[in-house]
Structure formats: structure tokens, C-alpha cells
Amino acid sequence: MRQFHLFILFILLPLGCSHSQTPAFDAQRAFGFLEAQCDFGPRIPGSEGSRKCIDFMVQQLQNAGGQVQKQPFAFSNPLTGENVTATNVIASFGSQKKRILLCAHWDTRPYADEDPDPAKRREPVPGANDGASGVAVLLELAEQFKTQPPPIGVDIVLFDAEDSGIAGSDQSWCQGSRYFARNPIVPNFPEYAILLDMIGDKDLRIPIEGFSNHYASNIVQKVWGRAEAMGLAPFVRQSTGYVVDDHLELMKAGMQAVDLIDFDYPYWHTVEDLPDKCSAESLEVTGRLLLSLVYTP
């Protein structure tokens, strides 16, 4: 801020604070969080990779100062037939009554059933974009909350057991968000929720998801309007299809929720969903937007 006369400085200071105090998003650190998740291997509920990833996420969120809770629930995987315990990870920052909820799923699909090579369709999906990208952005936001507490309360919720569903059976998807929506162990009901899903694609383009626009149009206007004001070109005011995703379960619980998703991803549910198909720059687009919404609500 330029050094004007003292009385002018005091007048202008409140106007300049909100923008100057919005922290910068560390895109490289976020990409490191994406790679770290993939290094654990597939994060299929109940697997060794899943257990390691839970410990990693909990540790990161605790180190960032979050009040962390693990929310286990029984899960019967419709793809594998296994009965396991799945786990949502929830971190709350601040005690303010005014809160928003930021969420992503962290599990990976057991089978790459969309792979162009039929021989690979029984292999697990690495889940760099489909799972790890949204979590990576939220872990980086938590790092910023540690050094600069936000002016509103923020709850980060990482859902398990989202991606083991069967095509044509909507109830087989989004098990973690369904359980959380029925048991929302957060300090207060959020003003709104934002779901991140597949936001790490190198060729990022985030149109307006159909259910979000239909049921939470005011939040869509807020989010996409802010993205436009910030010059974030991947956010486009074009409607896409209706996507069955975790935000629907939050809506059923009465929350206004929007889904930030780039569904035009050629490696979706294939063995090629790897970190080299993602970029730190794409993570930064969504990360910067969320930081703006949190610090300048």
C-alpha cells in the first residue's frame, strides 16, 4: 500500500484489507499432495493404500491446525463384493457460526472399466485426477488456514467410497457423502458447500453442472461470477450435463451445494489417470478461487 497521509491511510485500510490478506495458493505444494496420494497406490476402501492415505490426510490436516475427526462407516463394495469399513475425514477450522463446507472424494475406483484396452479393465484406477486432485487443493488450503486463519469457519470433508458404483444404479455411488449427510459432524450448518471433482486436468474446463444450476443457482452465480472477476478462464458459463456426484447427497440434507467438475477427461476410469495427466497450474485455478471465496466472502 502506498504511503499517503496518515488519515487517508486509516480510511483506506479497511477497504484494502480483504484483498491484501488473501493468501497465495502454493500450486507446487498442492501438486506434491496429489503425487503423495498416488504414491500410496490405489485407495480402494479397506485397502493398504487406503489406510496409508487416511493417516496422511489426518496428519496433514492436524498439522494445519484443523480439528480433525475420522468418520468410519460400514461399506459393502458393489464392485468387489467386499464388506469393509470406509472412512470420511473431516477437519474444521475456526469456531465461527458463519461457515462454508469444502469437499472432495479421496477413494479410487477398483476397476478401470472405461479403459480402451479390455485387458486392463480389471486393473485399479490410479486416481490422480479422479480423487487426488480435489483433495490436494483442499490440503493446500488447510496450509493457508494455518498461517492465516480465515474470517469465516471452514469445514473440509474428504469423502470415502464415492467411486465404487455401478452404472445405472445411482444409489451405489457416493456412499461417504450419503453417510455424512445423515450424520453431519460439523460445528454448524454451512451457508453452502463446494465439491471439487476432477479439477486437475491439464486441459481444464469447468462448466456449470446441471444439478448445481437447478438447485443452487445463487451459489453458481456467486462462484462463477467470482471466477470471471478473477479472470479464471477455465470457468465457463456453459451448462454441462447432470452429474451424479457427492453434492447431491448434501442437497438432500438441505445444503446448497455446487459441483466444480471437468467431466471432459479422456483418462476417466482408466489406468492412465496418472499425475502426468494433471498440472499444478490447473490445481491453482480452483485453489485461488476458493481462497478468494473464503477470505473475501
C-alpha positions as CSV (number, residue, x, y, z in Angstrom):
1,M,0.0,0.0,0.0
2,R,1.4,3.4,-0.9
3,Q,2.2,5.8,1.9
4,F,-0.4,8.5,1.7
5,H,-1.2,10.9,4.5
6,L,-1.9,9.1,7.7
7,F,-5.6,10.0,7.9
8,I,-6.1,8.7,4.3
9,L,-4.3,5.5,5.2
10,F,-6.6,4.8,8.0
11,I,-9.6,5.4,5.8
12,L,-8.4,3.2,3.0
13,L,-7.0,0.4,5.2
14,P,-10.4,-1.4,5.7
15,L,-11.1,-1.3,2.0
16,G,-7.8,-2.8,1.1
17,C,-7.5,-5.5,3.7
18,S,-9.7,-8.2,2.2
19,H,-7.7,-8.5,-1.0
20,S,-4.2,-8.0,0.5
21,Q,-4.9,-10.6,3.2
22,T,-6.0,-13.3,0.8
23,P,-3.0,-15.7,0.8
24,A,-1.4,-17.0,-2.3
25,F,-2.0,-20.6,-3.4
26,D,1.1,-22.7,-3.5
27,A,0.5,-24.7,-6.7
28,Q,3.7,-26.8,-6.5
29,R,3.0,-27.9,-2.9
30,A,-0.6,-28.8,-3.9
31,F,0.8,-30.9,-6.8
32,G,3.1,-32.6,-4.3
33,F,0.0,-33.6,-2.3
34,L,-1.5,-35.1,-5.4
35,E,1.6,-37.1,-6.1
36,A,1.8,-38.3,-2.5
37,Q,-1.7,-39.7,-2.6
38,C,-0.9,-41.6,-5.8
39,D,2.3,-42.9,-4.3
40,F,0.2,-44.9,-1.8
41,G,-1.3,-46.8,-4.8
42,P,-5.0,-47.4,-5.3
43,R,-7.1,-46.0,-2.5
44,I,-9.9,-48.6,-2.7
45,P,-11.9,-48.7,0.6
46,G,-10.3,-51.2,3.0
47,S,-7.0,-51.5,1.1
48,E,-3.5,-50.9,2.3
49,G,-3.3,-47.8,0.1
50,S,-6.5,-46.5,1.7
51,R,-5.2,-46.9,5.2
52,K,-1.9,-45.1,4.4
53,C,-3.8,-42.3,2.7
54,I,-6.1,-41.8,5.7
55,D,-3.1,-41.5,8.0
56,F,-1.5,-39.0,5.6
57,M,-4.6,-36.8,5.3
58,V,-5.3,-36.8,9.0
59,Q,-1.7,-35.8,9.8
60,Q,-1.7,-33.0,7.2
61,L,-4.9,-31.6,8.5
62,Q,-3.9,-31.8,12.1
63,N,-0.6,-30.2,11.3
64,A,-2.5,-27.3,9.7
65,G,-4.4,-26.8,12.9
66,G,-7.7,-28.4,12.0
67,Q,-10.0,-30.1,14.4
68,V,-9.9,-33.5,12.8
69,Q,-12.4,-36.3,13.1
70,K,-12.5,-39.7,11.3
71,Q,-16.0,-40.8,10.5
72,P,-15.9,-44.6,9.8
73,F,-18.9,-46.4,8.4
74,A,-19.7,-49.9,7.1
75,F,-19.4,-50.3,3.4
76,S,-20.3,-53.1,1.1
77,N,-18.4,-52.5,-2.2
78,P,-20.8,-53.3,-5.1
79,L,-17.9,-53.8,-7.5
80,T,-15.8,-56.1,-5.4
81,G,-18.4,-57.7,-3.1
82,E,-16.2,-56.9,0.0
83,N,-17.6,-55.7,3.3
84,V,-15.2,-53.2,4.7
85,T,-15.0,-50.1,6.9
86,A,-14.8,-46.8,4.9
87,T,-13.8,-43.6,6.4
88,N,-14.6,-39.9,5.8
89,V,-12.1,-37.4,7.1
90,I,-13.4,-34.1,8.5
91,A,-11.4,-31.1,9.5
92,S,-12.9,-27.9,11.0
93,F,-11.2,-24.6,11.0
94,G,-12.4,-21.7,13.2
95,S,-15.4,-21.6,15.5
96,Q,-17.5,-19.0,13.6
97,K,-21.1,-19.7,13.1
98,K,-20.9,-18.5,9.5
99,R,-19.3,-21.4,7.7
100,I,-18.8,-23.0,4.3
101,L,-18.1,-26.6,3.5
102,L,-15.4,-27.6,1.0
103,C,-15.3,-31.2,0.0
104,A,-13.9,-33.9,-2.4
105,H,-13.8,-37.7,-2.5
106,W,-10.4,-39.4,-1.9
107,D,-11.1,-43.0,-2.8
108,T,-10.3,-44.6,-6.1
109,R,-12.3,-46.9,-8.4
110,P,-11.4,-50.6,-8.0
111,Y,-11.6,-51.3,-11.8
112,A,-10.6,-49.3,-14.8
113,D,-13.8,-50.2,-16.6
114,E,-13.6,-47.3,-19.1
115,D,-10.1,-48.2,-20.3
116,P,-9.8,-48.5,-24.1
117,D,-7.8,-51.7,-23.6
118,P,-10.2,-54.5,-22.5
119,A,-7.2,-56.4,-20.9
120,K,-6.8,-53.5,-18.4
121,R,-10.4,-53.1,-17.3
122,R,-9.9,-55.3,-14.2
123,E,-6.9,-53.2,-13.0
124,P,-7.5,-50.4,-10.4
125,V,-7.6,-46.8,-11.3
126,P,-4.6,-44.7,-10.0
127,G,-6.9,-41.7,-9.4
128,A,-4.6,-38.8,-9.9
129,N,-7.4,-36.5,-11.2
130,D,-10.4,-38.5,-10.1
131,G,-9.9,-38.1,-6.4
132,A,-6.4,-36.9,-5.6
133,S,-6.7,-33.5,-7.4
134,G,-9.6,-32.2,-5.2
135,V,-8.0,-33.5,-2.0
136,A,-4.7,-31.9,-3.0
137,V,-6.3,-28.4,-3.4
138,L,-8.1,-28.7,0.0
139,L,-4.9,-29.9,1.8
140,E,-3.1,-26.8,0.4
141,L,-6.0,-24.5,1.6
142,A,-5.6,-26.0,5.0
143,E,-1.9,-25.0,4.9
144,Q,-3.0,-21.4,4.3
145,F,-5.5,-21.6,7.1
146,K,-2.7,-22.5,9.4
147,T,-0.7,-19.3,8.7
148,Q,-3.7,-17.0,8.2
149,P,-6.9,-18.0,9.9
150,P,-9.9,-17.2,7.6
151,P,-12.6,-14.8,8.6
152,I,-15.3,-17.4,8.4
153,G,-15.5,-21.0,9.6
154,V,-14.5,-23.7,7.1
155,D,-15.1,-27.4,7.2
156,I,-13.1,-29.6,4.9
157,V,-14.8,-33.0,4.3
158,L,-13.0,-35.8,2.4
159,F,-15.4,-38.5,1.4
160,D,-14.6,-42.2,1.1
161,A,-16.5,-44.7,-1.0
162,E,-17.6,-42.4,-3.8
163,D,-16.3,-44.2,-6.8
164,S,-17.3,-47.9,-6.5
165,G,-20.7,-47.5,-8.0
166,I,-22.3,-49.4,-10.8
167,A,-23.6,-47.7,-14.0
168,G,-27.4,-47.3,-13.9
169,S,-27.6,-47.6,-10.1
170,D,-27.4,-44.1,-8.6
171,Q,-27.6,-45.5,-5.0
172,S,-24.4,-47.5,-5.4
173,W,-22.3,-44.3,-5.7
174,C,-21.4,-41.6,-3.2
175,Q,-21.6,-43.7,0.0
176,G,-19.4,-41.5,2.1
177,S,-21.3,-38.3,1.3
178,R,-24.6,-40.1,1.9
179,Y,-23.4,-41.2,5.3
180,F,-22.0,-37.8,6.2
181,A,-25.2,-36.0,5.0
182,R,-27.1,-38.1,7.5
183,N,-24.5,-37.6,10.2
184,P,-23.0,-34.1,9.6
185,I,-20.5,-33.8,12.5
186,V,-19.5,-30.2,11.8
187,P,-19.9,-27.2,14.2
188,N,-22.7,-25.5,12.3
189,F,-24.8,-26.0,9.2
190,P,-22.9,-24.4,6.3
191,E,-24.2,-21.5,4.3
192,Y,-23.2,-23.5,1.2
193,A,-20.9,-26.3,0.0
194,I,-18.5,-26.6,-2.9
195,L,-17.5,-30.0,-4.2
196,L,-14.2,-30.5,-6.1
197,D,-14.0,-33.4,-8.5
198,M,-11.5,-33.9,-11.3
199,I,-10.1,-30.4,-11.3
200,G,-6.5,-31.3,-12.1
201,D,-6.8,-32.0,-15.8
202,K,-4.1,-30.2,-17.8
203,D,-6.7,-29.1,-20.2
204,L,-9.0,-27.7,-17.5
205,R,-12.5,-26.5,-18.4
206,I,-15.2,-26.2,-15.7
207,P,-18.7,-25.6,-17.0
208,I,-21.8,-25.3,-14.8
209,E,-23.0,-28.7,-13.7
210,G,-26.8,-29.3,-14.2
211,F,-28.0,-30.2,-10.7
212,S,-25.9,-27.3,-9.2
213,N,-27.5,-24.8,-11.5
214,H,-31.0,-26.2,-10.9
215,Y,-31.0,-26.4,-7.1
216,A,-28.3,-23.8,-6.1
217,S,-28.3,-21.2,-8.9
218,N,-27.5,-18.4,-6.5
219,I,-24.3,-20.2,-5.4
220,V,-23.5,-20.9,-9.0
221,Q,-23.8,-17.2,-9.8
222,K,-21.6,-16.4,-6.8
223,V,-18.8,-18.9,-7.7
224,W,-18.7,-18.4,-11.5
225,G,-19.1,-14.6,-11.0
226,R,-16.1,-14.5,-8.8
227,A,-14.1,-16.7,-11.2
228,E,-15.0,-14.3,-14.0
229,A,-14.0,-11.3,-11.9
230,M,-10.6,-13.0,-11.2
231,G,-10.0,-13.8,-14.9
232,L,-10.1,-17.6,-14.3
233,A,-10.7,-18.6,-17.9
234,P,-11.4,-22.4,-17.3
235,F,-14.6,-21.4,-15.6
236,V,-17.2,-21.1,-18.4
237,R,-20.8,-20.1,-18.2
238,Q,-21.9,-23.0,-20.2
239,S,-24.2,-25.8,-18.9
240,T,-23.0,-29.3,-18.9
241,G,-25.0,-32.5,-18.2
242,Y,-26.3,-33.6,-14.8
243,V,-23.7,-35.5,-12.9
244,V,-24.4,-37.9,-10.0
245,D,-21.8,-36.8,-7.5
246,D,-21.4,-36.1,-3.8
247,H,-23.1,-32.8,-3.9
248,L,-26.4,-34.5,-4.5
249,E,-26.3,-36.1,-1.1
250,L,-25.6,-32.8,0.5
251,M,-28.5,-31.2,-1.3
252,K,-30.8,-34.0,0.0
253,A,-29.7,-32.9,3.6
254,G,-30.8,-29.3,2.8
255,M,-27.4,-27.8,1.9
256,Q,-26.9,-25.6,-1.1
257,A,-24.1,-27.3,-3.0
258,V,-22.3,-26.9,-6.3
259,D,-20.0,-29.3,-8.1
260,L,-16.8,-28.0,-9.7
261,I,-16.1,-30.8,-12.2
262,D,-14.3,-31.1,-15.5
263,F,-16.0,-34.2,-16.8
264,D,-14.3,-34.0,-20.2
265,Y,-11.3,-36.0,-19.1
266,P,-10.2,-38.7,-21.5
267,Y,-8.5,-40.8,-18.8
268,W,-11.6,-41.1,-16.6
269,H,-11.8,-44.6,-15.0
270,T,-8.7,-45.8,-16.9
271,V,-5.3,-46.9,-15.8
272,E,-3.9,-43.7,-17.4
273,D,-5.4,-41.4,-14.7
274,L,-1.9,-40.5,-13.6
275,P,-0.1,-37.4,-12.3
276,D,1.4,-36.7,-15.7
277,K,-2.1,-36.0,-17.0
278,C,-2.6,-33.3,-14.3
279,S,-0.9,-30.0,-13.7
280,A,-0.1,-27.7,-10.8
281,E,-1.5,-24.8,-12.9
282,S,-4.9,-26.4,-13.0
283,L,-4.9,-27.0,-9.3
284,E,-4.1,-23.4,-8.8
285,V,-7.1,-22.2,-10.7
286,T,-9.6,-23.8,-8.3
287,G,-7.4,-23.1,-5.3
288,R,-7.2,-19.4,-6.0
289,L,-10.9,-19.2,-6.4
290,L,-11.6,-21.0,-3.1
291,L,-9.2,-18.8,-1.3
292,S,-11.0,-15.7,-2.6
293,L,-14.4,-17.0,-1.6
294,V,-13.1,-17.9,1.9
295,Y,-11.1,-14.7,2.6
296,T,-13.4,-12.3,0.8
297,P,-16.8,-14.0,1.5
